[in-house]
Amino acid sequence: MRLRLHQISVDLDYEMADVVTAVVQRLACRAEDLGPIELRRRSIDARPRRAAPCFVLSVEVDYRGNTPPQTAVGWVEPVEPKTDEPARSRGMSLRSFRPVIVGAGPAGLLAALTLAEAGARPRLIERGDPVDERRNRVEKFWKEGVLDAESNVLYGEGGAGLFSDGKLTARSKERGAVREFLEILVACGASQEILIDAEPHLGTDALVEIIPALRQRILSLGGEIAHRTCLESIHQEDGRLRGVVLGGQQMETEACLLATGHSARDVYRMLAESRVPLEAKPFAMGVRVEMPQSSIDRAQFGRWAGHPRLGPASFRLTRNGEGNARDCYSFCMCPGGVVMACASSPGEITTNG
């Protein structure tokens, strides 16, 4: 019987032996009744009512005892058997044409990998450079102010998140697919910690190693990737896509996935001119607030600020609208990060964290 246990509290300096002890106490069993324990989620509880911050864990374990374990509603639950089929590829069927994906950010890269794993031999195009060349151009921009309008902090392989806060949180209820995404990142070199942390992050230092490994995985499965290549036009017949022009070359296809990300306005002008139905997205406006990390750490962790297992603290703020005031909330916090220039168009000043 495989069980998932929630709300297991352990000290900041815990070891796996401490987790075993806590599970034994929760199930009222012997340590010999348990198989290997797998950490599934880890969050920090630093609320003032606690004497000291602690980690709160969710774990899974195979229970092998002869007597039923003690269970508590909401704290212990059985685990459904896993399926071998990836959640992201269920129901996929292959066609004779090669699909085209526009944009090598997170959405484009994972779409290309999913299609390549299914044998569809996708063609992924990206207007910017591969990670290494892109990083060199970004460094040149930061040091000398020389901007490449096609390959910069926002455009290029890895997407805008390559030089952003790198948060991996998702509001999707498809937790199986989210887990698979994180496992792919780990297989490409990310830390195992992202599989269990409640608010996982990947910094630029890790992403510049992970993205090339992900690219190689796509190529090894029959995918094709073209950098410095843009979607220039589309060909339609009877309201259906029949082909695209990529970097001056015509390609027949019946499927084109737009994962263009930030401000690919030329693509959407072209689509509008081609009478492709488009729908406007809501527009959000915000302000940037910069705070000393040390102040946030002290506010959240008190005298435990700086503990090596805590890392930089973060927070969220929300305000419900009243009268003429709108709802507002904090978004895209980058704990422990830096403020940097991230212009993507000549003559514009933009910053990000």
N, C-alpha and C positions, 0 to 999 in steps of 0.2 A: 504494500500500500504506500503510494507516494503522497506526502502531505505538504501543504504550504502553510507556514506559520507567519503571522504578522505581529508587529509591535513587540519585537524582541529588543529590549534596551541593554546596551553594553557601554562600558566606559570608553573614552576617547583612545586609550592605550590598549584596547582589547586585542586578544589573540584568539585563534580559532578554538582553543580549549575553553575559553570563556563562552563562546557561542554554543559549544556542545553542552556545557553546564546549564545554560539558560534554556536550551531545547529540552533537555532531560527534565528540568523542573516544570516546564510548560506541559509536557505530555505525561508527567508522572511515570516515567519509565526508567530503564537502565541505559547507560551509554552503549552497552552491547546490543541493544535492540535497534540501534540506528545505523543506517548506511552513511556514506559520505554526505556531508551537508554542503549545499550549494547556496551561496548568497545570491539573492535575486534583486534586492533593492536596499539602498542605504541612504538615510537622510540624517540631518543634524537637528536635534532638539535643543535649542538654546533659550527656551522660554525662562523668564525670570523666576518662575515658581520652582525651578530645579536648582539644586545646590550647585551643580556644575553641568556644563553642556555634555551631551552624550550622543551616541549614534543609535538610531532606531532602525532595525533590520527586518526585512522579509526574507525568509529562507525556505528552501525545499529540501526534503529528506525522505529517504525510503525507510519506512517503519517495518521492522522485521520481528517484532515481539509476538509472543503467543497470545497475549491478552490485549483487548482493545485499548488504545491510548486514551488518555483524558483529553477531551476536546472542549473548546469554548466557542460559542457562536461568534463569527466574525474574526476570530483570532487564529483558528485552525480550520483548514478546508482541504478536501481531497483535490488532487491534481488530475485533470483529464489527460489521457494518453496523447502524446505528440504525434502529429502527422508528418510524414517525410516530405510532403509536397510544400514548397515555399508558398506562403500566403500571397505573395505579390504576383505569382504566375498562375494561379488557379483559373481555369476556364480559358486559358490562352490557346488560340489555334493559329497555325502557320498559314501564310499565303505565299504565292509565287513571287511577289515583288519584295524588294528590300525596303524596309521602313527608314525614314529619315528623321533624325532628331536634331533640332536647332538649339544649341546652347549647351556648354559643358559645365554647368553648375551642378549642384546636388541632384536636382530633378533629372537633368539630362543624362548625367553619368549613371544614375541608378536605372533610368529607363533603358539606356543602352546595355547595361549589364544584364537586366532582366530579359531583354529581347535576345541578346547574344546567348544567354544560357538556354533559351528556348530554341536556338538554332535558326533565328530569323536573319542573321548577318546584318545588323543595322549599320547605317552610316551616320555617324555623329559629326556635326560640324560646329566649329567654335570660331568666332570672329577674332579672338585674341590669341596669345601665345600659349605654349605649354608652360607648366609651372616654373621651370628653371629660367627660361627666357623672360617670362612675365615678371619674376622676382627681380631680375636684373634691371628691367625697365622701371619698375616701381622704385627701386633704390636710386636710380638716376633721377627720377622725378623728385624724390624727397631731398636729395643732395644738391641737385643742380637746377631743379624747376623745369626739366625737359619732359613734357607730357606727350605720351603716345595715345591718341584718341581711341585706338582700337585695342590696346593692351595696357591696362593700368590697374589701379586698386580695385576698380569695380568690374572691369571686363577682362576675360581670359579664362583659361582652364581652372576649374575650381570655383568659379563664380565669385560674387562679391564677398561671400563668407570666408574666402581664403585669407583676407586681411581684415576680417571683422572679429566679432566677439566669439564666433565659433560655437554658439550654444546648440545643443542637441535635444532640447526639449520639444515635445510635440503634444498638441491637444487632441490628436486623433484617438478615436476609441479602438482603432485596429491595432491593439497592442502587439499582436503576433508579427505584423508587418514591421512595426517599429523595432521590435527586438531583432528581426532578421537584418534590418538596416544597420543596427549597431554591431551585430556579429560580422557583417561584411567589413565594416571599418576596422574591427579588431583583426580580422584575417589579413587586412592590408597594412597592419602595423600599428593601429591605435592601441592605447592602454586598455587592459581588461577592466579597469576601473569604470569606464563609461557604461558597462553592462549593469552596474549595480547602483551608481550614484543617482540620486533623485533628480539632480540638476547637472547633468554631465556637460562638460565643455571640451573642445579641442582647440588648442592654440595654433597660430600660424606655424610655429616651429614643428608641430606634429603633422599638420595638414600638408606641408610641402613634401613630406615623405609618403604620406598615405595616398594622395591623388595620383602620382605616377604609378604606384602599385595597382591602383584601381584601373587606370588606363591600360596597363599591361594585361590585366585580367580580361578586359573587354576584347583586346586585340587577339589574345590567345584563343578566344572562343569564336573567332571569325568575324568580329566587328571591325569596322573601319573608322578611323578618326582623322579629320582634316582640320588643321588649325589655319588661322588667317583666312577663313572662308566664311562668306555671308550668304544668306538666303536672299536672292535677288528678285526672283519672280516665281509664280506658280502657273501651271497649265491646268485648266478645267475643261471638262466636257459634260454637258447635261447635269451641271451642278455637282459633279464629282471630281476629285483631284486625280489627275493623270500623270503629272510630272512636276518637277521643280528645276530651277536654274540655280546652281551652286557654284560660286566663283567663276562664272562664265561658262560653265558646263551644264548641259541638259541631262537630267536623270529621270527615268520613268519610275514612278512610284504611285501608290494609292493611299499612302499614309505618311503624314508629316506631323510630328509632335513638336509643338513650340514650347521650349523651355528657356525662353529668352531672358527671363529675369529683369534686371534693372534697365529701364529706359531705352529699350531697343525700338526707338520711335520710327526708324526707317522701315522696319519690318511691318509695323502696323499701318503705316501710311500706304505701303505697297498692298497690303491685304484689303484696306478700305478701297483703294483704286481698283482692285480686282473684284470688288463687290462681295467680299466674304463677310457674312454677318458677324458683327462685333458687338460686344456689350461692355459698357463702361463699368469700371470697378470703383467702389467708394474711395475717396481720397482722404487720407489722414494727415493732419499737420501736428507737429510737435516741437518741443524745445529741448535743447541739450543742457543737462545739469551736470557740472563737474564737482566732485567731492573728494577730499583726501581719503584714500583707502584706509589709512590708519584710524580715521574718525569712524568710518563704517564698522571696522573690525571691533573697535572698543564698544560701540553702541550695541552691536549684536552679541559679542562674546564676552564683554567685560574683561576681567583680569586674565581670562584664558586667551585673549587675542594674541595671535602669533604662534599658537600651538601648531606644530608641524602637520598634524592630521586635520586641522580645520581649514587651512588655506584662506584665501581672501573671502570676506563675507559679502553677501548681497542682500537686497531687500526688494519688496514690491510695494507700490502705493496704488490705491484705487480711490476714486471719489465718485459717488453717485450724483447725477445731475439734480439740481434743485432750482425751481423757477426758470430763469433764462440761462442758467449755467449748464454746460454740457457735461456728460460723463467724461472722465479722463482717467488715465492709468499710466504707470511706468512701463516701459517696454525696452527690450534689447539692452539690458544692463551688462556691462563688461567688467566683472570683478577682477581687480588686479591688473587691468589693461592700461593702455596709453591712448592719448588723443593724437590723431594723425590727419594729415591732409589726404583727401581722396577724390580730387577732381577727376572727372571723366571727359570734360569738354573744355576747350581753350577759353580763357577769360572768365572762368567761374571758380569760386572758392567754396569748397565743401569739406567738412570735417566728419570724422567717424571715430568710434572707439573700438 
